[in-house]
Amino acid sequence: MNDNTFNALAHEQRRTLLLDLLESNPQDAGIESLTGESVLTDAEQRLQTGMYHVHLPKLEDYGYIEWNEETNEIIKGPQFDEIRSLLKFIASEGVE
């Protein structure tokens, strides 16, 4: 384990995405409105902006994901196995 591992898991959005990938590969990078409206709320827009400009690029740089920006598809990256056991532990403990 290295600093990238802890950094990747430090933020809830990154941790949730990695846990989701553990269960189901691939994932959709998009965010849908929680209110059912076709327009995102301000809070949802901030979440989406953070995901696209901070979290996804960081996880991709670490090699934990591969992100296709055109299709919004995320798959496990070449370094995903480095954090698999830690993700399994987090999932088993119900930590998010």
Secondary structure in CASP SS format (residue, H / E / C, confidence):
PFRMAT SS
TARGET T0000
AUTHOR 0000-0000-0000
METHOD secondary structure of the structure
MODEL  1
M C 1.00
N C 1.00
D H 1.00
N H 1.00
T H 1.00
F H 1.00
N H 1.00
A H 1.00
L H 1.00
A H 1.00
H C 1.00
E H 1.00
Q H 1.00
R H 1.00
R H 1.00
T H 1.00
L H 1.00
L H 1.00
L H 1.00
D H 1.00
L H 1.00
L H 1.00
E H 1.00
S C 1.00
N C 1.00
P C 1.00
Q E 1.00
D E 1.00
A C 1.00
G C 1.00
I C 1.00
E C 1.00
S C 1.00
L C 1.00
T C 1.00
G C 1.00
E C 1.00
S C 1.00
V C 1.00
L C 1.00
T C 1.00
D H 1.00
A H 1.00
E H 1.00
Q H 1.00
R H 1.00
L H 1.00
Q H 1.00
T H 1.00
G H 1.00
M H 1.00
Y H 1.00
H H 1.00
V H 1.00
H H 1.00
L H 1.00
P H 1.00
K H 1.00
L H 1.00
E H 1.00
D H 1.00
Y H 1.00
G C 1.00
Y C 1.00
I E 1.00
E E 1.00
W E 1.00
N E 1.00
E C 1.00
E C 1.00
T C 1.00
N C 1.00
E E 1.00
I E 1.00
I E 1.00
K E 1.00
G C 1.00
P C 1.00
Q C 1.00
F C 1.00
D H 1.00
E H 1.00
I H 1.00
R H 1.00
S H 1.00
L H 1.00
L H 1.00
K H 1.00
F H 1.00
I H 1.00
A H 1.00
S H 1.00
E H 1.00
G C 1.00
V C 1.00
E C 1.00
END
